[in-house]
Amino acid sequence: EIVLTQSPATLSLSPGERATLSCRASQTLSTYLAWFQQKPGQAPRLLIYDASNRATGIPARFSGSGSGTDFTLTISGLQPEDFALYYCQHRVSGLATFGGGTKVEIK
Amino acid sequence: QVQLQESGPGLVKPSGTLSLSCAVSGDSITSTKWWSWFRQPPGKGLEWIGEIYHSGSTNYNPSLKSRVAISVDKSNNQFSLSLNSVTAADTAVYYCARLESGNFDYWGQGTLVTVSS
């Protein structure tokens, strides 16, 4: 089973700053990684798929990169609505796993 | 506009069976997609439970496989989750979602299920 480890657990930043979130896989991923945003009381929202492709309607300030075992979600210029929880997720051979999440909070 | 809506009892007794349904609109349950269930205990992360294709093929999380069954109801364009022998550890918000081209792109709003006597 592939384990996804996200870091840091919490990221304290001010609006306008850049956020860099990391997701490390326990083994090389044969298919790509997705990133989700979740706000309190809401369902997860797909942001990035296949490591670097923005989902429909996702602003350009969200970008994903990486391959192999190391992946990054970057939010360029944090907006007030971006302070939330972020999860990375991988699916292979009919088994999906999530990282533990990174909370982006207002400093 | 694809929409998913979970429904079912919000309270289940320990050792009982949790049963939820997910009604799909804006897409057909018989389309070439998989349909999935997730859960999130209060204050904790997301856990994938399993998924089903309209043919009846299923994949389950190995940690829950012995207690889970997912089924599809083509006539009502919905799919369902059954989890037996529940304990307090199964208390969570349960979500259904669509799997399209390997990505969980549409989600229901979630429903809280509490296991308590």
Interface residues (C-beta under 8 A of the other chain):
Chain A: E1 T31 A34 F36 Q38 Q42 A43 P44 R45 L46 Y49 D50 A55 Y87 Q89 R91 G94 L95 A96 T97 F98 G99 G100 G101
Chain B: S36 G45 L46 E47 W48 E51 N59 N61 P62 Y95 A97 L99 G102 N103 F104 D105 W107 G108 Q109 G110
